[in-house]
Amino acid sequence: MNKRRFTDVEAYQHADDGYYYRPLVAGKELFSYVAHVPAGGYMPPDAEEAELFELSLFMLEGELEGILNEDRIKLKPGDALHIPRGTPFGVENTGSATVSFVLSFAPPPPNLDLSTMKQSALKRGRTVIEAPDVENVVGPITFP
């Protein structure tokens, strides 16, 4: 069993989309991370990625628009959302504060290993934010 506290984990830039994630759990059947989307952040739905995973989202703080196919759903703290495999999913933060949520994937991305995730992100040209500096980039985080 491996215990990780999200405040001790680096944040990885998803793409050029104002979306950062902190990997927490990587198992044989499940992958989970805490996502941070700064004000104005947007991650477009990805039809190709949608074919790979079934997702579960749980809102922690802030309000967010979840995008499923072309439908938009308002999400707020305490809301949970199931995203079936094959449903393109994206997010947009139209508010003025950072939004945070837990996103879980089943099955996990192939060949995922938390110890090599940082090197992989850097090879792909993604920004990696060291744990103490995350709030300087994504804005204040008010939980837990």
N, C-alpha and C positions, 0 to 999 in steps of 0.2 A: 504494500500500500504506500502510495506517495502522496503526501499532503503538500499543497501549494497555497499560498495566500496571494490573491491577485495583486495586492499592492507591492509584492516583491518580484513581480514578473514584468519583463520588458513588454513594450507594446510594439506590434508590427504593423506597418502600413499595408493595407489590403492591396491597393493599387493607387493610381493617381485620382483618388475619389474622396478624400477627406474622411476615411473610415480606418480606425485602428483597432486591433484586437490583441488581447492578452491570453495566450493559451493556458488552460488550466489542467485539463484532463485529456490524455491521449491513450485510449485503450484499444483492444482488438476489435471491439464492436461499437465504440462511441468516442466522439471527440467533442469537447466543450471549450468555449472561450467566453471572456467578458469583452464585449465590443464597446467602443467609445466613438460617438459621432459628434464632432464639434458643431456649433451653430453653423448652418449653411452647408453641412456635409451631405454628400449624396453618393450612394452606391447604386448603380443601375441594375435592374434585373438581368440575370444571365441565364439564358435558356440552356446553354450547353452544360453549365454547372448544375442546373436544376435536375438534369437527368441522373446525376451521380448520387444525390443525397435526399433523405427525408430530414426535415429540420424541426426543431422546437425552439421557440423564442420566448423568453421571460423578461419583461421590462423591469428594470431596477430604478431608474430615475429619468426624469424629463419626459417630454412628449415627442412622438415620432410618427411619421407616416410610413407604414409598411406598404410596399408595392407588390402585389401578387398578380402576375400577368399584367394587366393594365388597370386593375382595381386598386384604389388607395384605401387603407384602413388606418384610422387614428388609433394609436397605442399610447397608453400611459402607465405609470408604475403599478405593478400588480397584475397587469394584463399578460396572458399567455396566448401564444399563437402556434398552431400546428401548420406546417408548410409541407404538403405531400410531395413526394418525389415527382419530378416532372413539372412542378409549378415554378416558373421563374420568379425570383424573389429579390427585391431591392429595398432600400430605405432612403428617406430624405428627412433631414432635420431642418424644418423651416422656422424653428424657434430661435431664441437668443442664448440658450444654455446648452451645455453638453448633455447628450443623451447616452445612457448606458443600459445594456441588456446582456443577458446570457443567451448564447446561441449554441445549440447542440446538434451534432451531425451523426446520422446513422446511415450507412456505415461510415467510419472515419475516412478521411482522405487516404489514398494509398501511400504506403511507405512513410507514414508519419512517425516521427520520433522527436520528442520535445528537445532532446539534447542537440539535434542537428537543425532544428527549425530556424535558429538565428542565422546560421551560415547560408541556408537556402534563401532566406529573405534577402540577405545582403547580395547574394549572387544574382537575384532577380532585380536588383537596383531599388529595393524598397528601403524606406527609412526604418531604422530600429531605434526606439526611444528607450533608454535605460529607465528602470523602474522609478528612481527618484525624480526624473524629469518629465514624466508623462503629463502631469497636470499643467506644466508650462507650455505644452504643445496643444493638448485637447481641451484645456479649460478645467475649472474646478469639478471635482468628483465628490459628492456629498454622502455616499454610502460606504460602508455599512455604518 
